[in-house]
Amino acid sequence: MNDGESAPVRWPDPIFSFVPRIQHGPLSMSEFTPPPHFISESSSPDSELESSVRTSLQKTGYHQLRRLDVVVEGGLVRLTGRLPQFYLLQLAQQAVMKTEGVLNLDNGIEIVRV
Protein backbone atom coordinates (compact mmCIF):
# COMPACT_ATOMS: atom_id res chain seq x y z
CA MET A 1 0.00 0.00 0.00
CA ASN A 2 2.64 2.49 -1.05
CA ASP A 3 0.27 4.77 -2.98
CA GLY A 4 -1.30 6.22 0.19
CA GLU A 5 -4.33 3.92 0.37
CA SER A 6 -5.24 2.09 3.53
CA ALA A 7 -6.56 -1.43 3.60
CA PRO A 8 -10.25 -1.75 4.43
CA VAL A 9 -11.09 -2.60 8.02
CA ARG A 10 -11.67 -6.34 8.42
CA TRP A 11 -14.02 -7.50 11.13
CA PRO A 12 -12.96 -10.67 12.95
CA ASP A 13 -16.48 -12.04 13.32
CA PRO A 14 -18.74 -12.82 10.32
CA ILE A 15 -21.72 -11.41 12.24
CA PHE A 16 -20.45 -7.98 11.25
CA SER A 17 -20.44 -8.74 7.53
CA PHE A 18 -23.33 -6.30 6.98
CA VAL A 19 -21.20 -3.35 8.21
CA PRO A 20 -19.84 -1.29 5.32
CA ARG A 21 -16.09 -1.35 4.85
CA ILE A 22 -14.32 1.81 5.98
CA GLN A 23 -11.39 3.22 4.08
CA HIS A 24 -9.14 5.96 5.32
CA GLY A 25 -7.49 8.56 3.15
CA PRO A 26 -8.43 11.53 0.99
CA LEU A 27 -11.99 11.60 -0.30
CA SER A 28 -13.26 13.30 -3.41
CA MET A 29 -16.59 15.12 -3.58
CA SER A 30 -17.97 12.39 -5.86
CA GLU A 31 -17.72 9.98 -2.92
CA PHE A 32 -20.15 12.16 -0.96
CA THR A 33 -22.82 12.05 -3.68
CA PRO A 34 -25.50 9.52 -2.73
CA PRO A 35 -26.29 6.75 -5.20
CA PRO A 36 -29.31 7.41 -7.43
CA HIS A 37 -31.58 4.97 -5.56
CA PHE A 38 -31.44 7.21 -2.47
CA ILE A 39 -32.69 10.26 -4.35
CA SER A 40 -36.30 9.10 -4.74
CA GLU A 41 -37.19 7.57 -1.41
CA SER A 42 -40.90 7.21 -2.18
CA SER A 43 -40.48 4.70 -5.02
CA SER A 44 -37.56 2.60 -3.73
CA PRO A 45 -38.01 -1.16 -3.32
CA ASP A 46 -37.25 -0.79 0.41
CA SER A 47 -40.05 1.73 0.95
CA GLU A 48 -42.48 -0.47 -1.00
CA LEU A 49 -41.50 -3.48 1.09
CA GLU A 50 -41.87 -1.42 4.27
CA SER A 51 -45.39 -0.50 3.20
CA SER A 52 -46.18 -4.17 2.50
CA VAL A 53 -44.83 -5.21 5.91
CA ARG A 54 -46.91 -2.55 7.67
CA THR A 55 -50.00 -3.74 5.77
CA SER A 56 -49.28 -7.33 6.83
CA LEU A 57 -49.01 -6.25 10.47
CA GLN A 58 -52.29 -4.31 10.21
CA LYS A 59 -54.10 -7.28 8.67
CA THR A 60 -53.47 -9.32 11.84
CA GLY A 61 -56.14 -7.22 13.55
CA TYR A 62 -53.99 -6.51 16.62
CA HIS A 63 -53.60 -2.77 17.15
CA GLN A 64 -50.39 -3.28 19.16
CA LEU A 65 -48.63 -4.55 16.02
CA ARG A 66 -49.45 -1.32 14.18
CA ARG A 67 -47.27 0.64 16.62
CA LEU A 68 -44.10 -1.34 15.91
CA ASP A 69 -41.23 0.45 14.20
CA VAL A 70 -40.38 -1.07 10.81
CA VAL A 71 -37.11 -0.38 8.99
CA VAL A 72 -36.27 -2.11 5.70
CA GLU A 73 -32.83 -2.21 4.15
CA GLY A 74 -32.14 -4.42 1.16
CA GLY A 75 -34.79 -6.99 2.02
CA LEU A 76 -33.78 -7.12 5.68
CA VAL A 77 -36.66 -6.07 7.93
CA ARG A 78 -35.90 -4.76 11.40
CA LEU A 79 -38.78 -4.65 13.89
CA THR A 80 -38.47 -2.70 17.13
CA GLY A 81 -40.93 -1.72 19.79
CA ARG A 82 -42.65 -3.14 22.85
CA LEU A 83 -45.41 -5.70 23.11
CA PRO A 84 -47.23 -7.00 26.21
CA GLN A 85 -47.22 -10.69 25.18
CA PHE A 86 -44.85 -13.14 23.54
CA TYR A 87 -47.79 -14.37 21.45
CA LEU A 88 -48.01 -10.96 19.74
CA LEU A 89 -44.28 -11.08 19.00
CA GLN A 90 -44.79 -14.45 17.31
CA LEU A 91 -47.70 -13.07 15.27
CA ALA A 92 -45.58 -10.13 14.15
CA GLN A 93 -42.74 -12.43 13.08
CA GLN A 94 -45.11 -14.67 11.17
CA ALA A 95 -46.83 -11.77 9.41
CA VAL A 96 -43.50 -10.24 8.37
CA MET A 97 -41.95 -13.47 7.12
CA LYS A 98 -45.04 -14.23 4.99
CA THR A 99 -44.70 -10.86 3.25
CA GLU A 100 -43.37 -11.21 -0.28
CA GLY A 101 -39.91 -9.73 -0.70
CA VAL A 102 -38.72 -10.17 2.89
CA LEU A 103 -35.34 -11.89 2.86
CA ASN A 104 -34.58 -11.81 6.58
CA LEU A 105 -35.96 -10.50 9.86
CA ASP A 106 -34.08 -8.80 12.67
CA ASN A 107 -36.46 -8.88 15.61
CA GLY A 108 -35.72 -6.24 18.24
CA ILE A 109 -39.14 -6.37 19.90
CA GLU A 110 -39.18 -6.28 23.70
CA ILE A 111 -41.82 -8.03 25.79
CA VAL A 112 -42.95 -5.66 28.54
CA ARG A 113 -45.66 -6.68 30.97
CA VAL A 114 -47.99 -3.80 31.78
N, C-alpha and C positions, 0 to 999 in steps of 0.2 A: 504494500500500500504506500508506495513512494510518491504518488501523485496528489497526496493531500486528502484522500478519501479515507473514511473510517469504515471498519467492518460493521455490518448491522448487528444490533444486540441480539444475542441468542439466549432464549429462555431455557433453563435446564429441564423444565417439566413440560410435557406435551399439553397439559391442561391450559397453558397460556398460548396455544397456537393461534387463537383468534386475535391476539393483541398485535396491532400493526408494528412492523419493524421500524426502528428509529435509527436514522443516520445522522451523524454529526458532520458539520462542515458548512461551507457557504451555501446559501440557498438563493435561487433566482426568484424573481417575482412570478414566473410561470408556475412555480411549485405551490404558490399560495392560491392560485385560481382553482376553485372547486370544479370537479368533474361535471359534465353537462347534466347527469342524472340528478344532481342536487339542486339544479336551478328551478325546476318545476316540481315542487314537492307534492302538489295536489294530484298528479297523474302518475306518480312513481309506483312500481309494483309493490314496494313496502307499504305505502299508504293504502293501496287497494287491499292488501292482505290484512292490514290492521283493521280496516273497516269490516272485512269479512269475519275476522275473529270477534270483533265487538258484536256483530250481528248474531254470531253463534252463541255468545254468552247471553245475549238478551233473549234468545229463543228458548233458553232453559226455563224461563219463567221466574227465576230467583233474582229479586231486585239487588241482593248483595253482590251478585256477580257483575252487575252493570257498573259498580263503583270501582272495580279493579283497574289498575293502570296497565295498559298494554303498549309495549314498544316492540316494533318489528324491524329487524335488520338482516337483510339477505335471507329471508326465510326462517330465521331464528326468532321465535316469539318469546318475549320476557314478560311474565306476569308478576306484578307486585301489588301489595295491598294486605288488608286484614279481613279475615272471615271468622265467624263465631264457631264453625263446625268443620271437622275434617271431611265430612261428607260433601260439603259445598266445594272444598278444595278439589276433591276427586271429580265432581261434576264439571268444574272449570277445566281441569286437565283434559277430560274426555271431550268436552265441547271444542276445545282448541285443537286437539290432535285430529279430530274428524274434519276440520276445516281444510278445504283443498288449498294446497300451496304451502302449508306449514311443513317445514323440514325438521325442526327440532323445537323443544320447549324448555325454557329456563324458568323454573317455578320458584319465585321468591315470595310466595304468599305465606303470611304468618297466621297461625290459628290463635285467636285471642278470645278467651271466654269473657262474656260481658255479664 
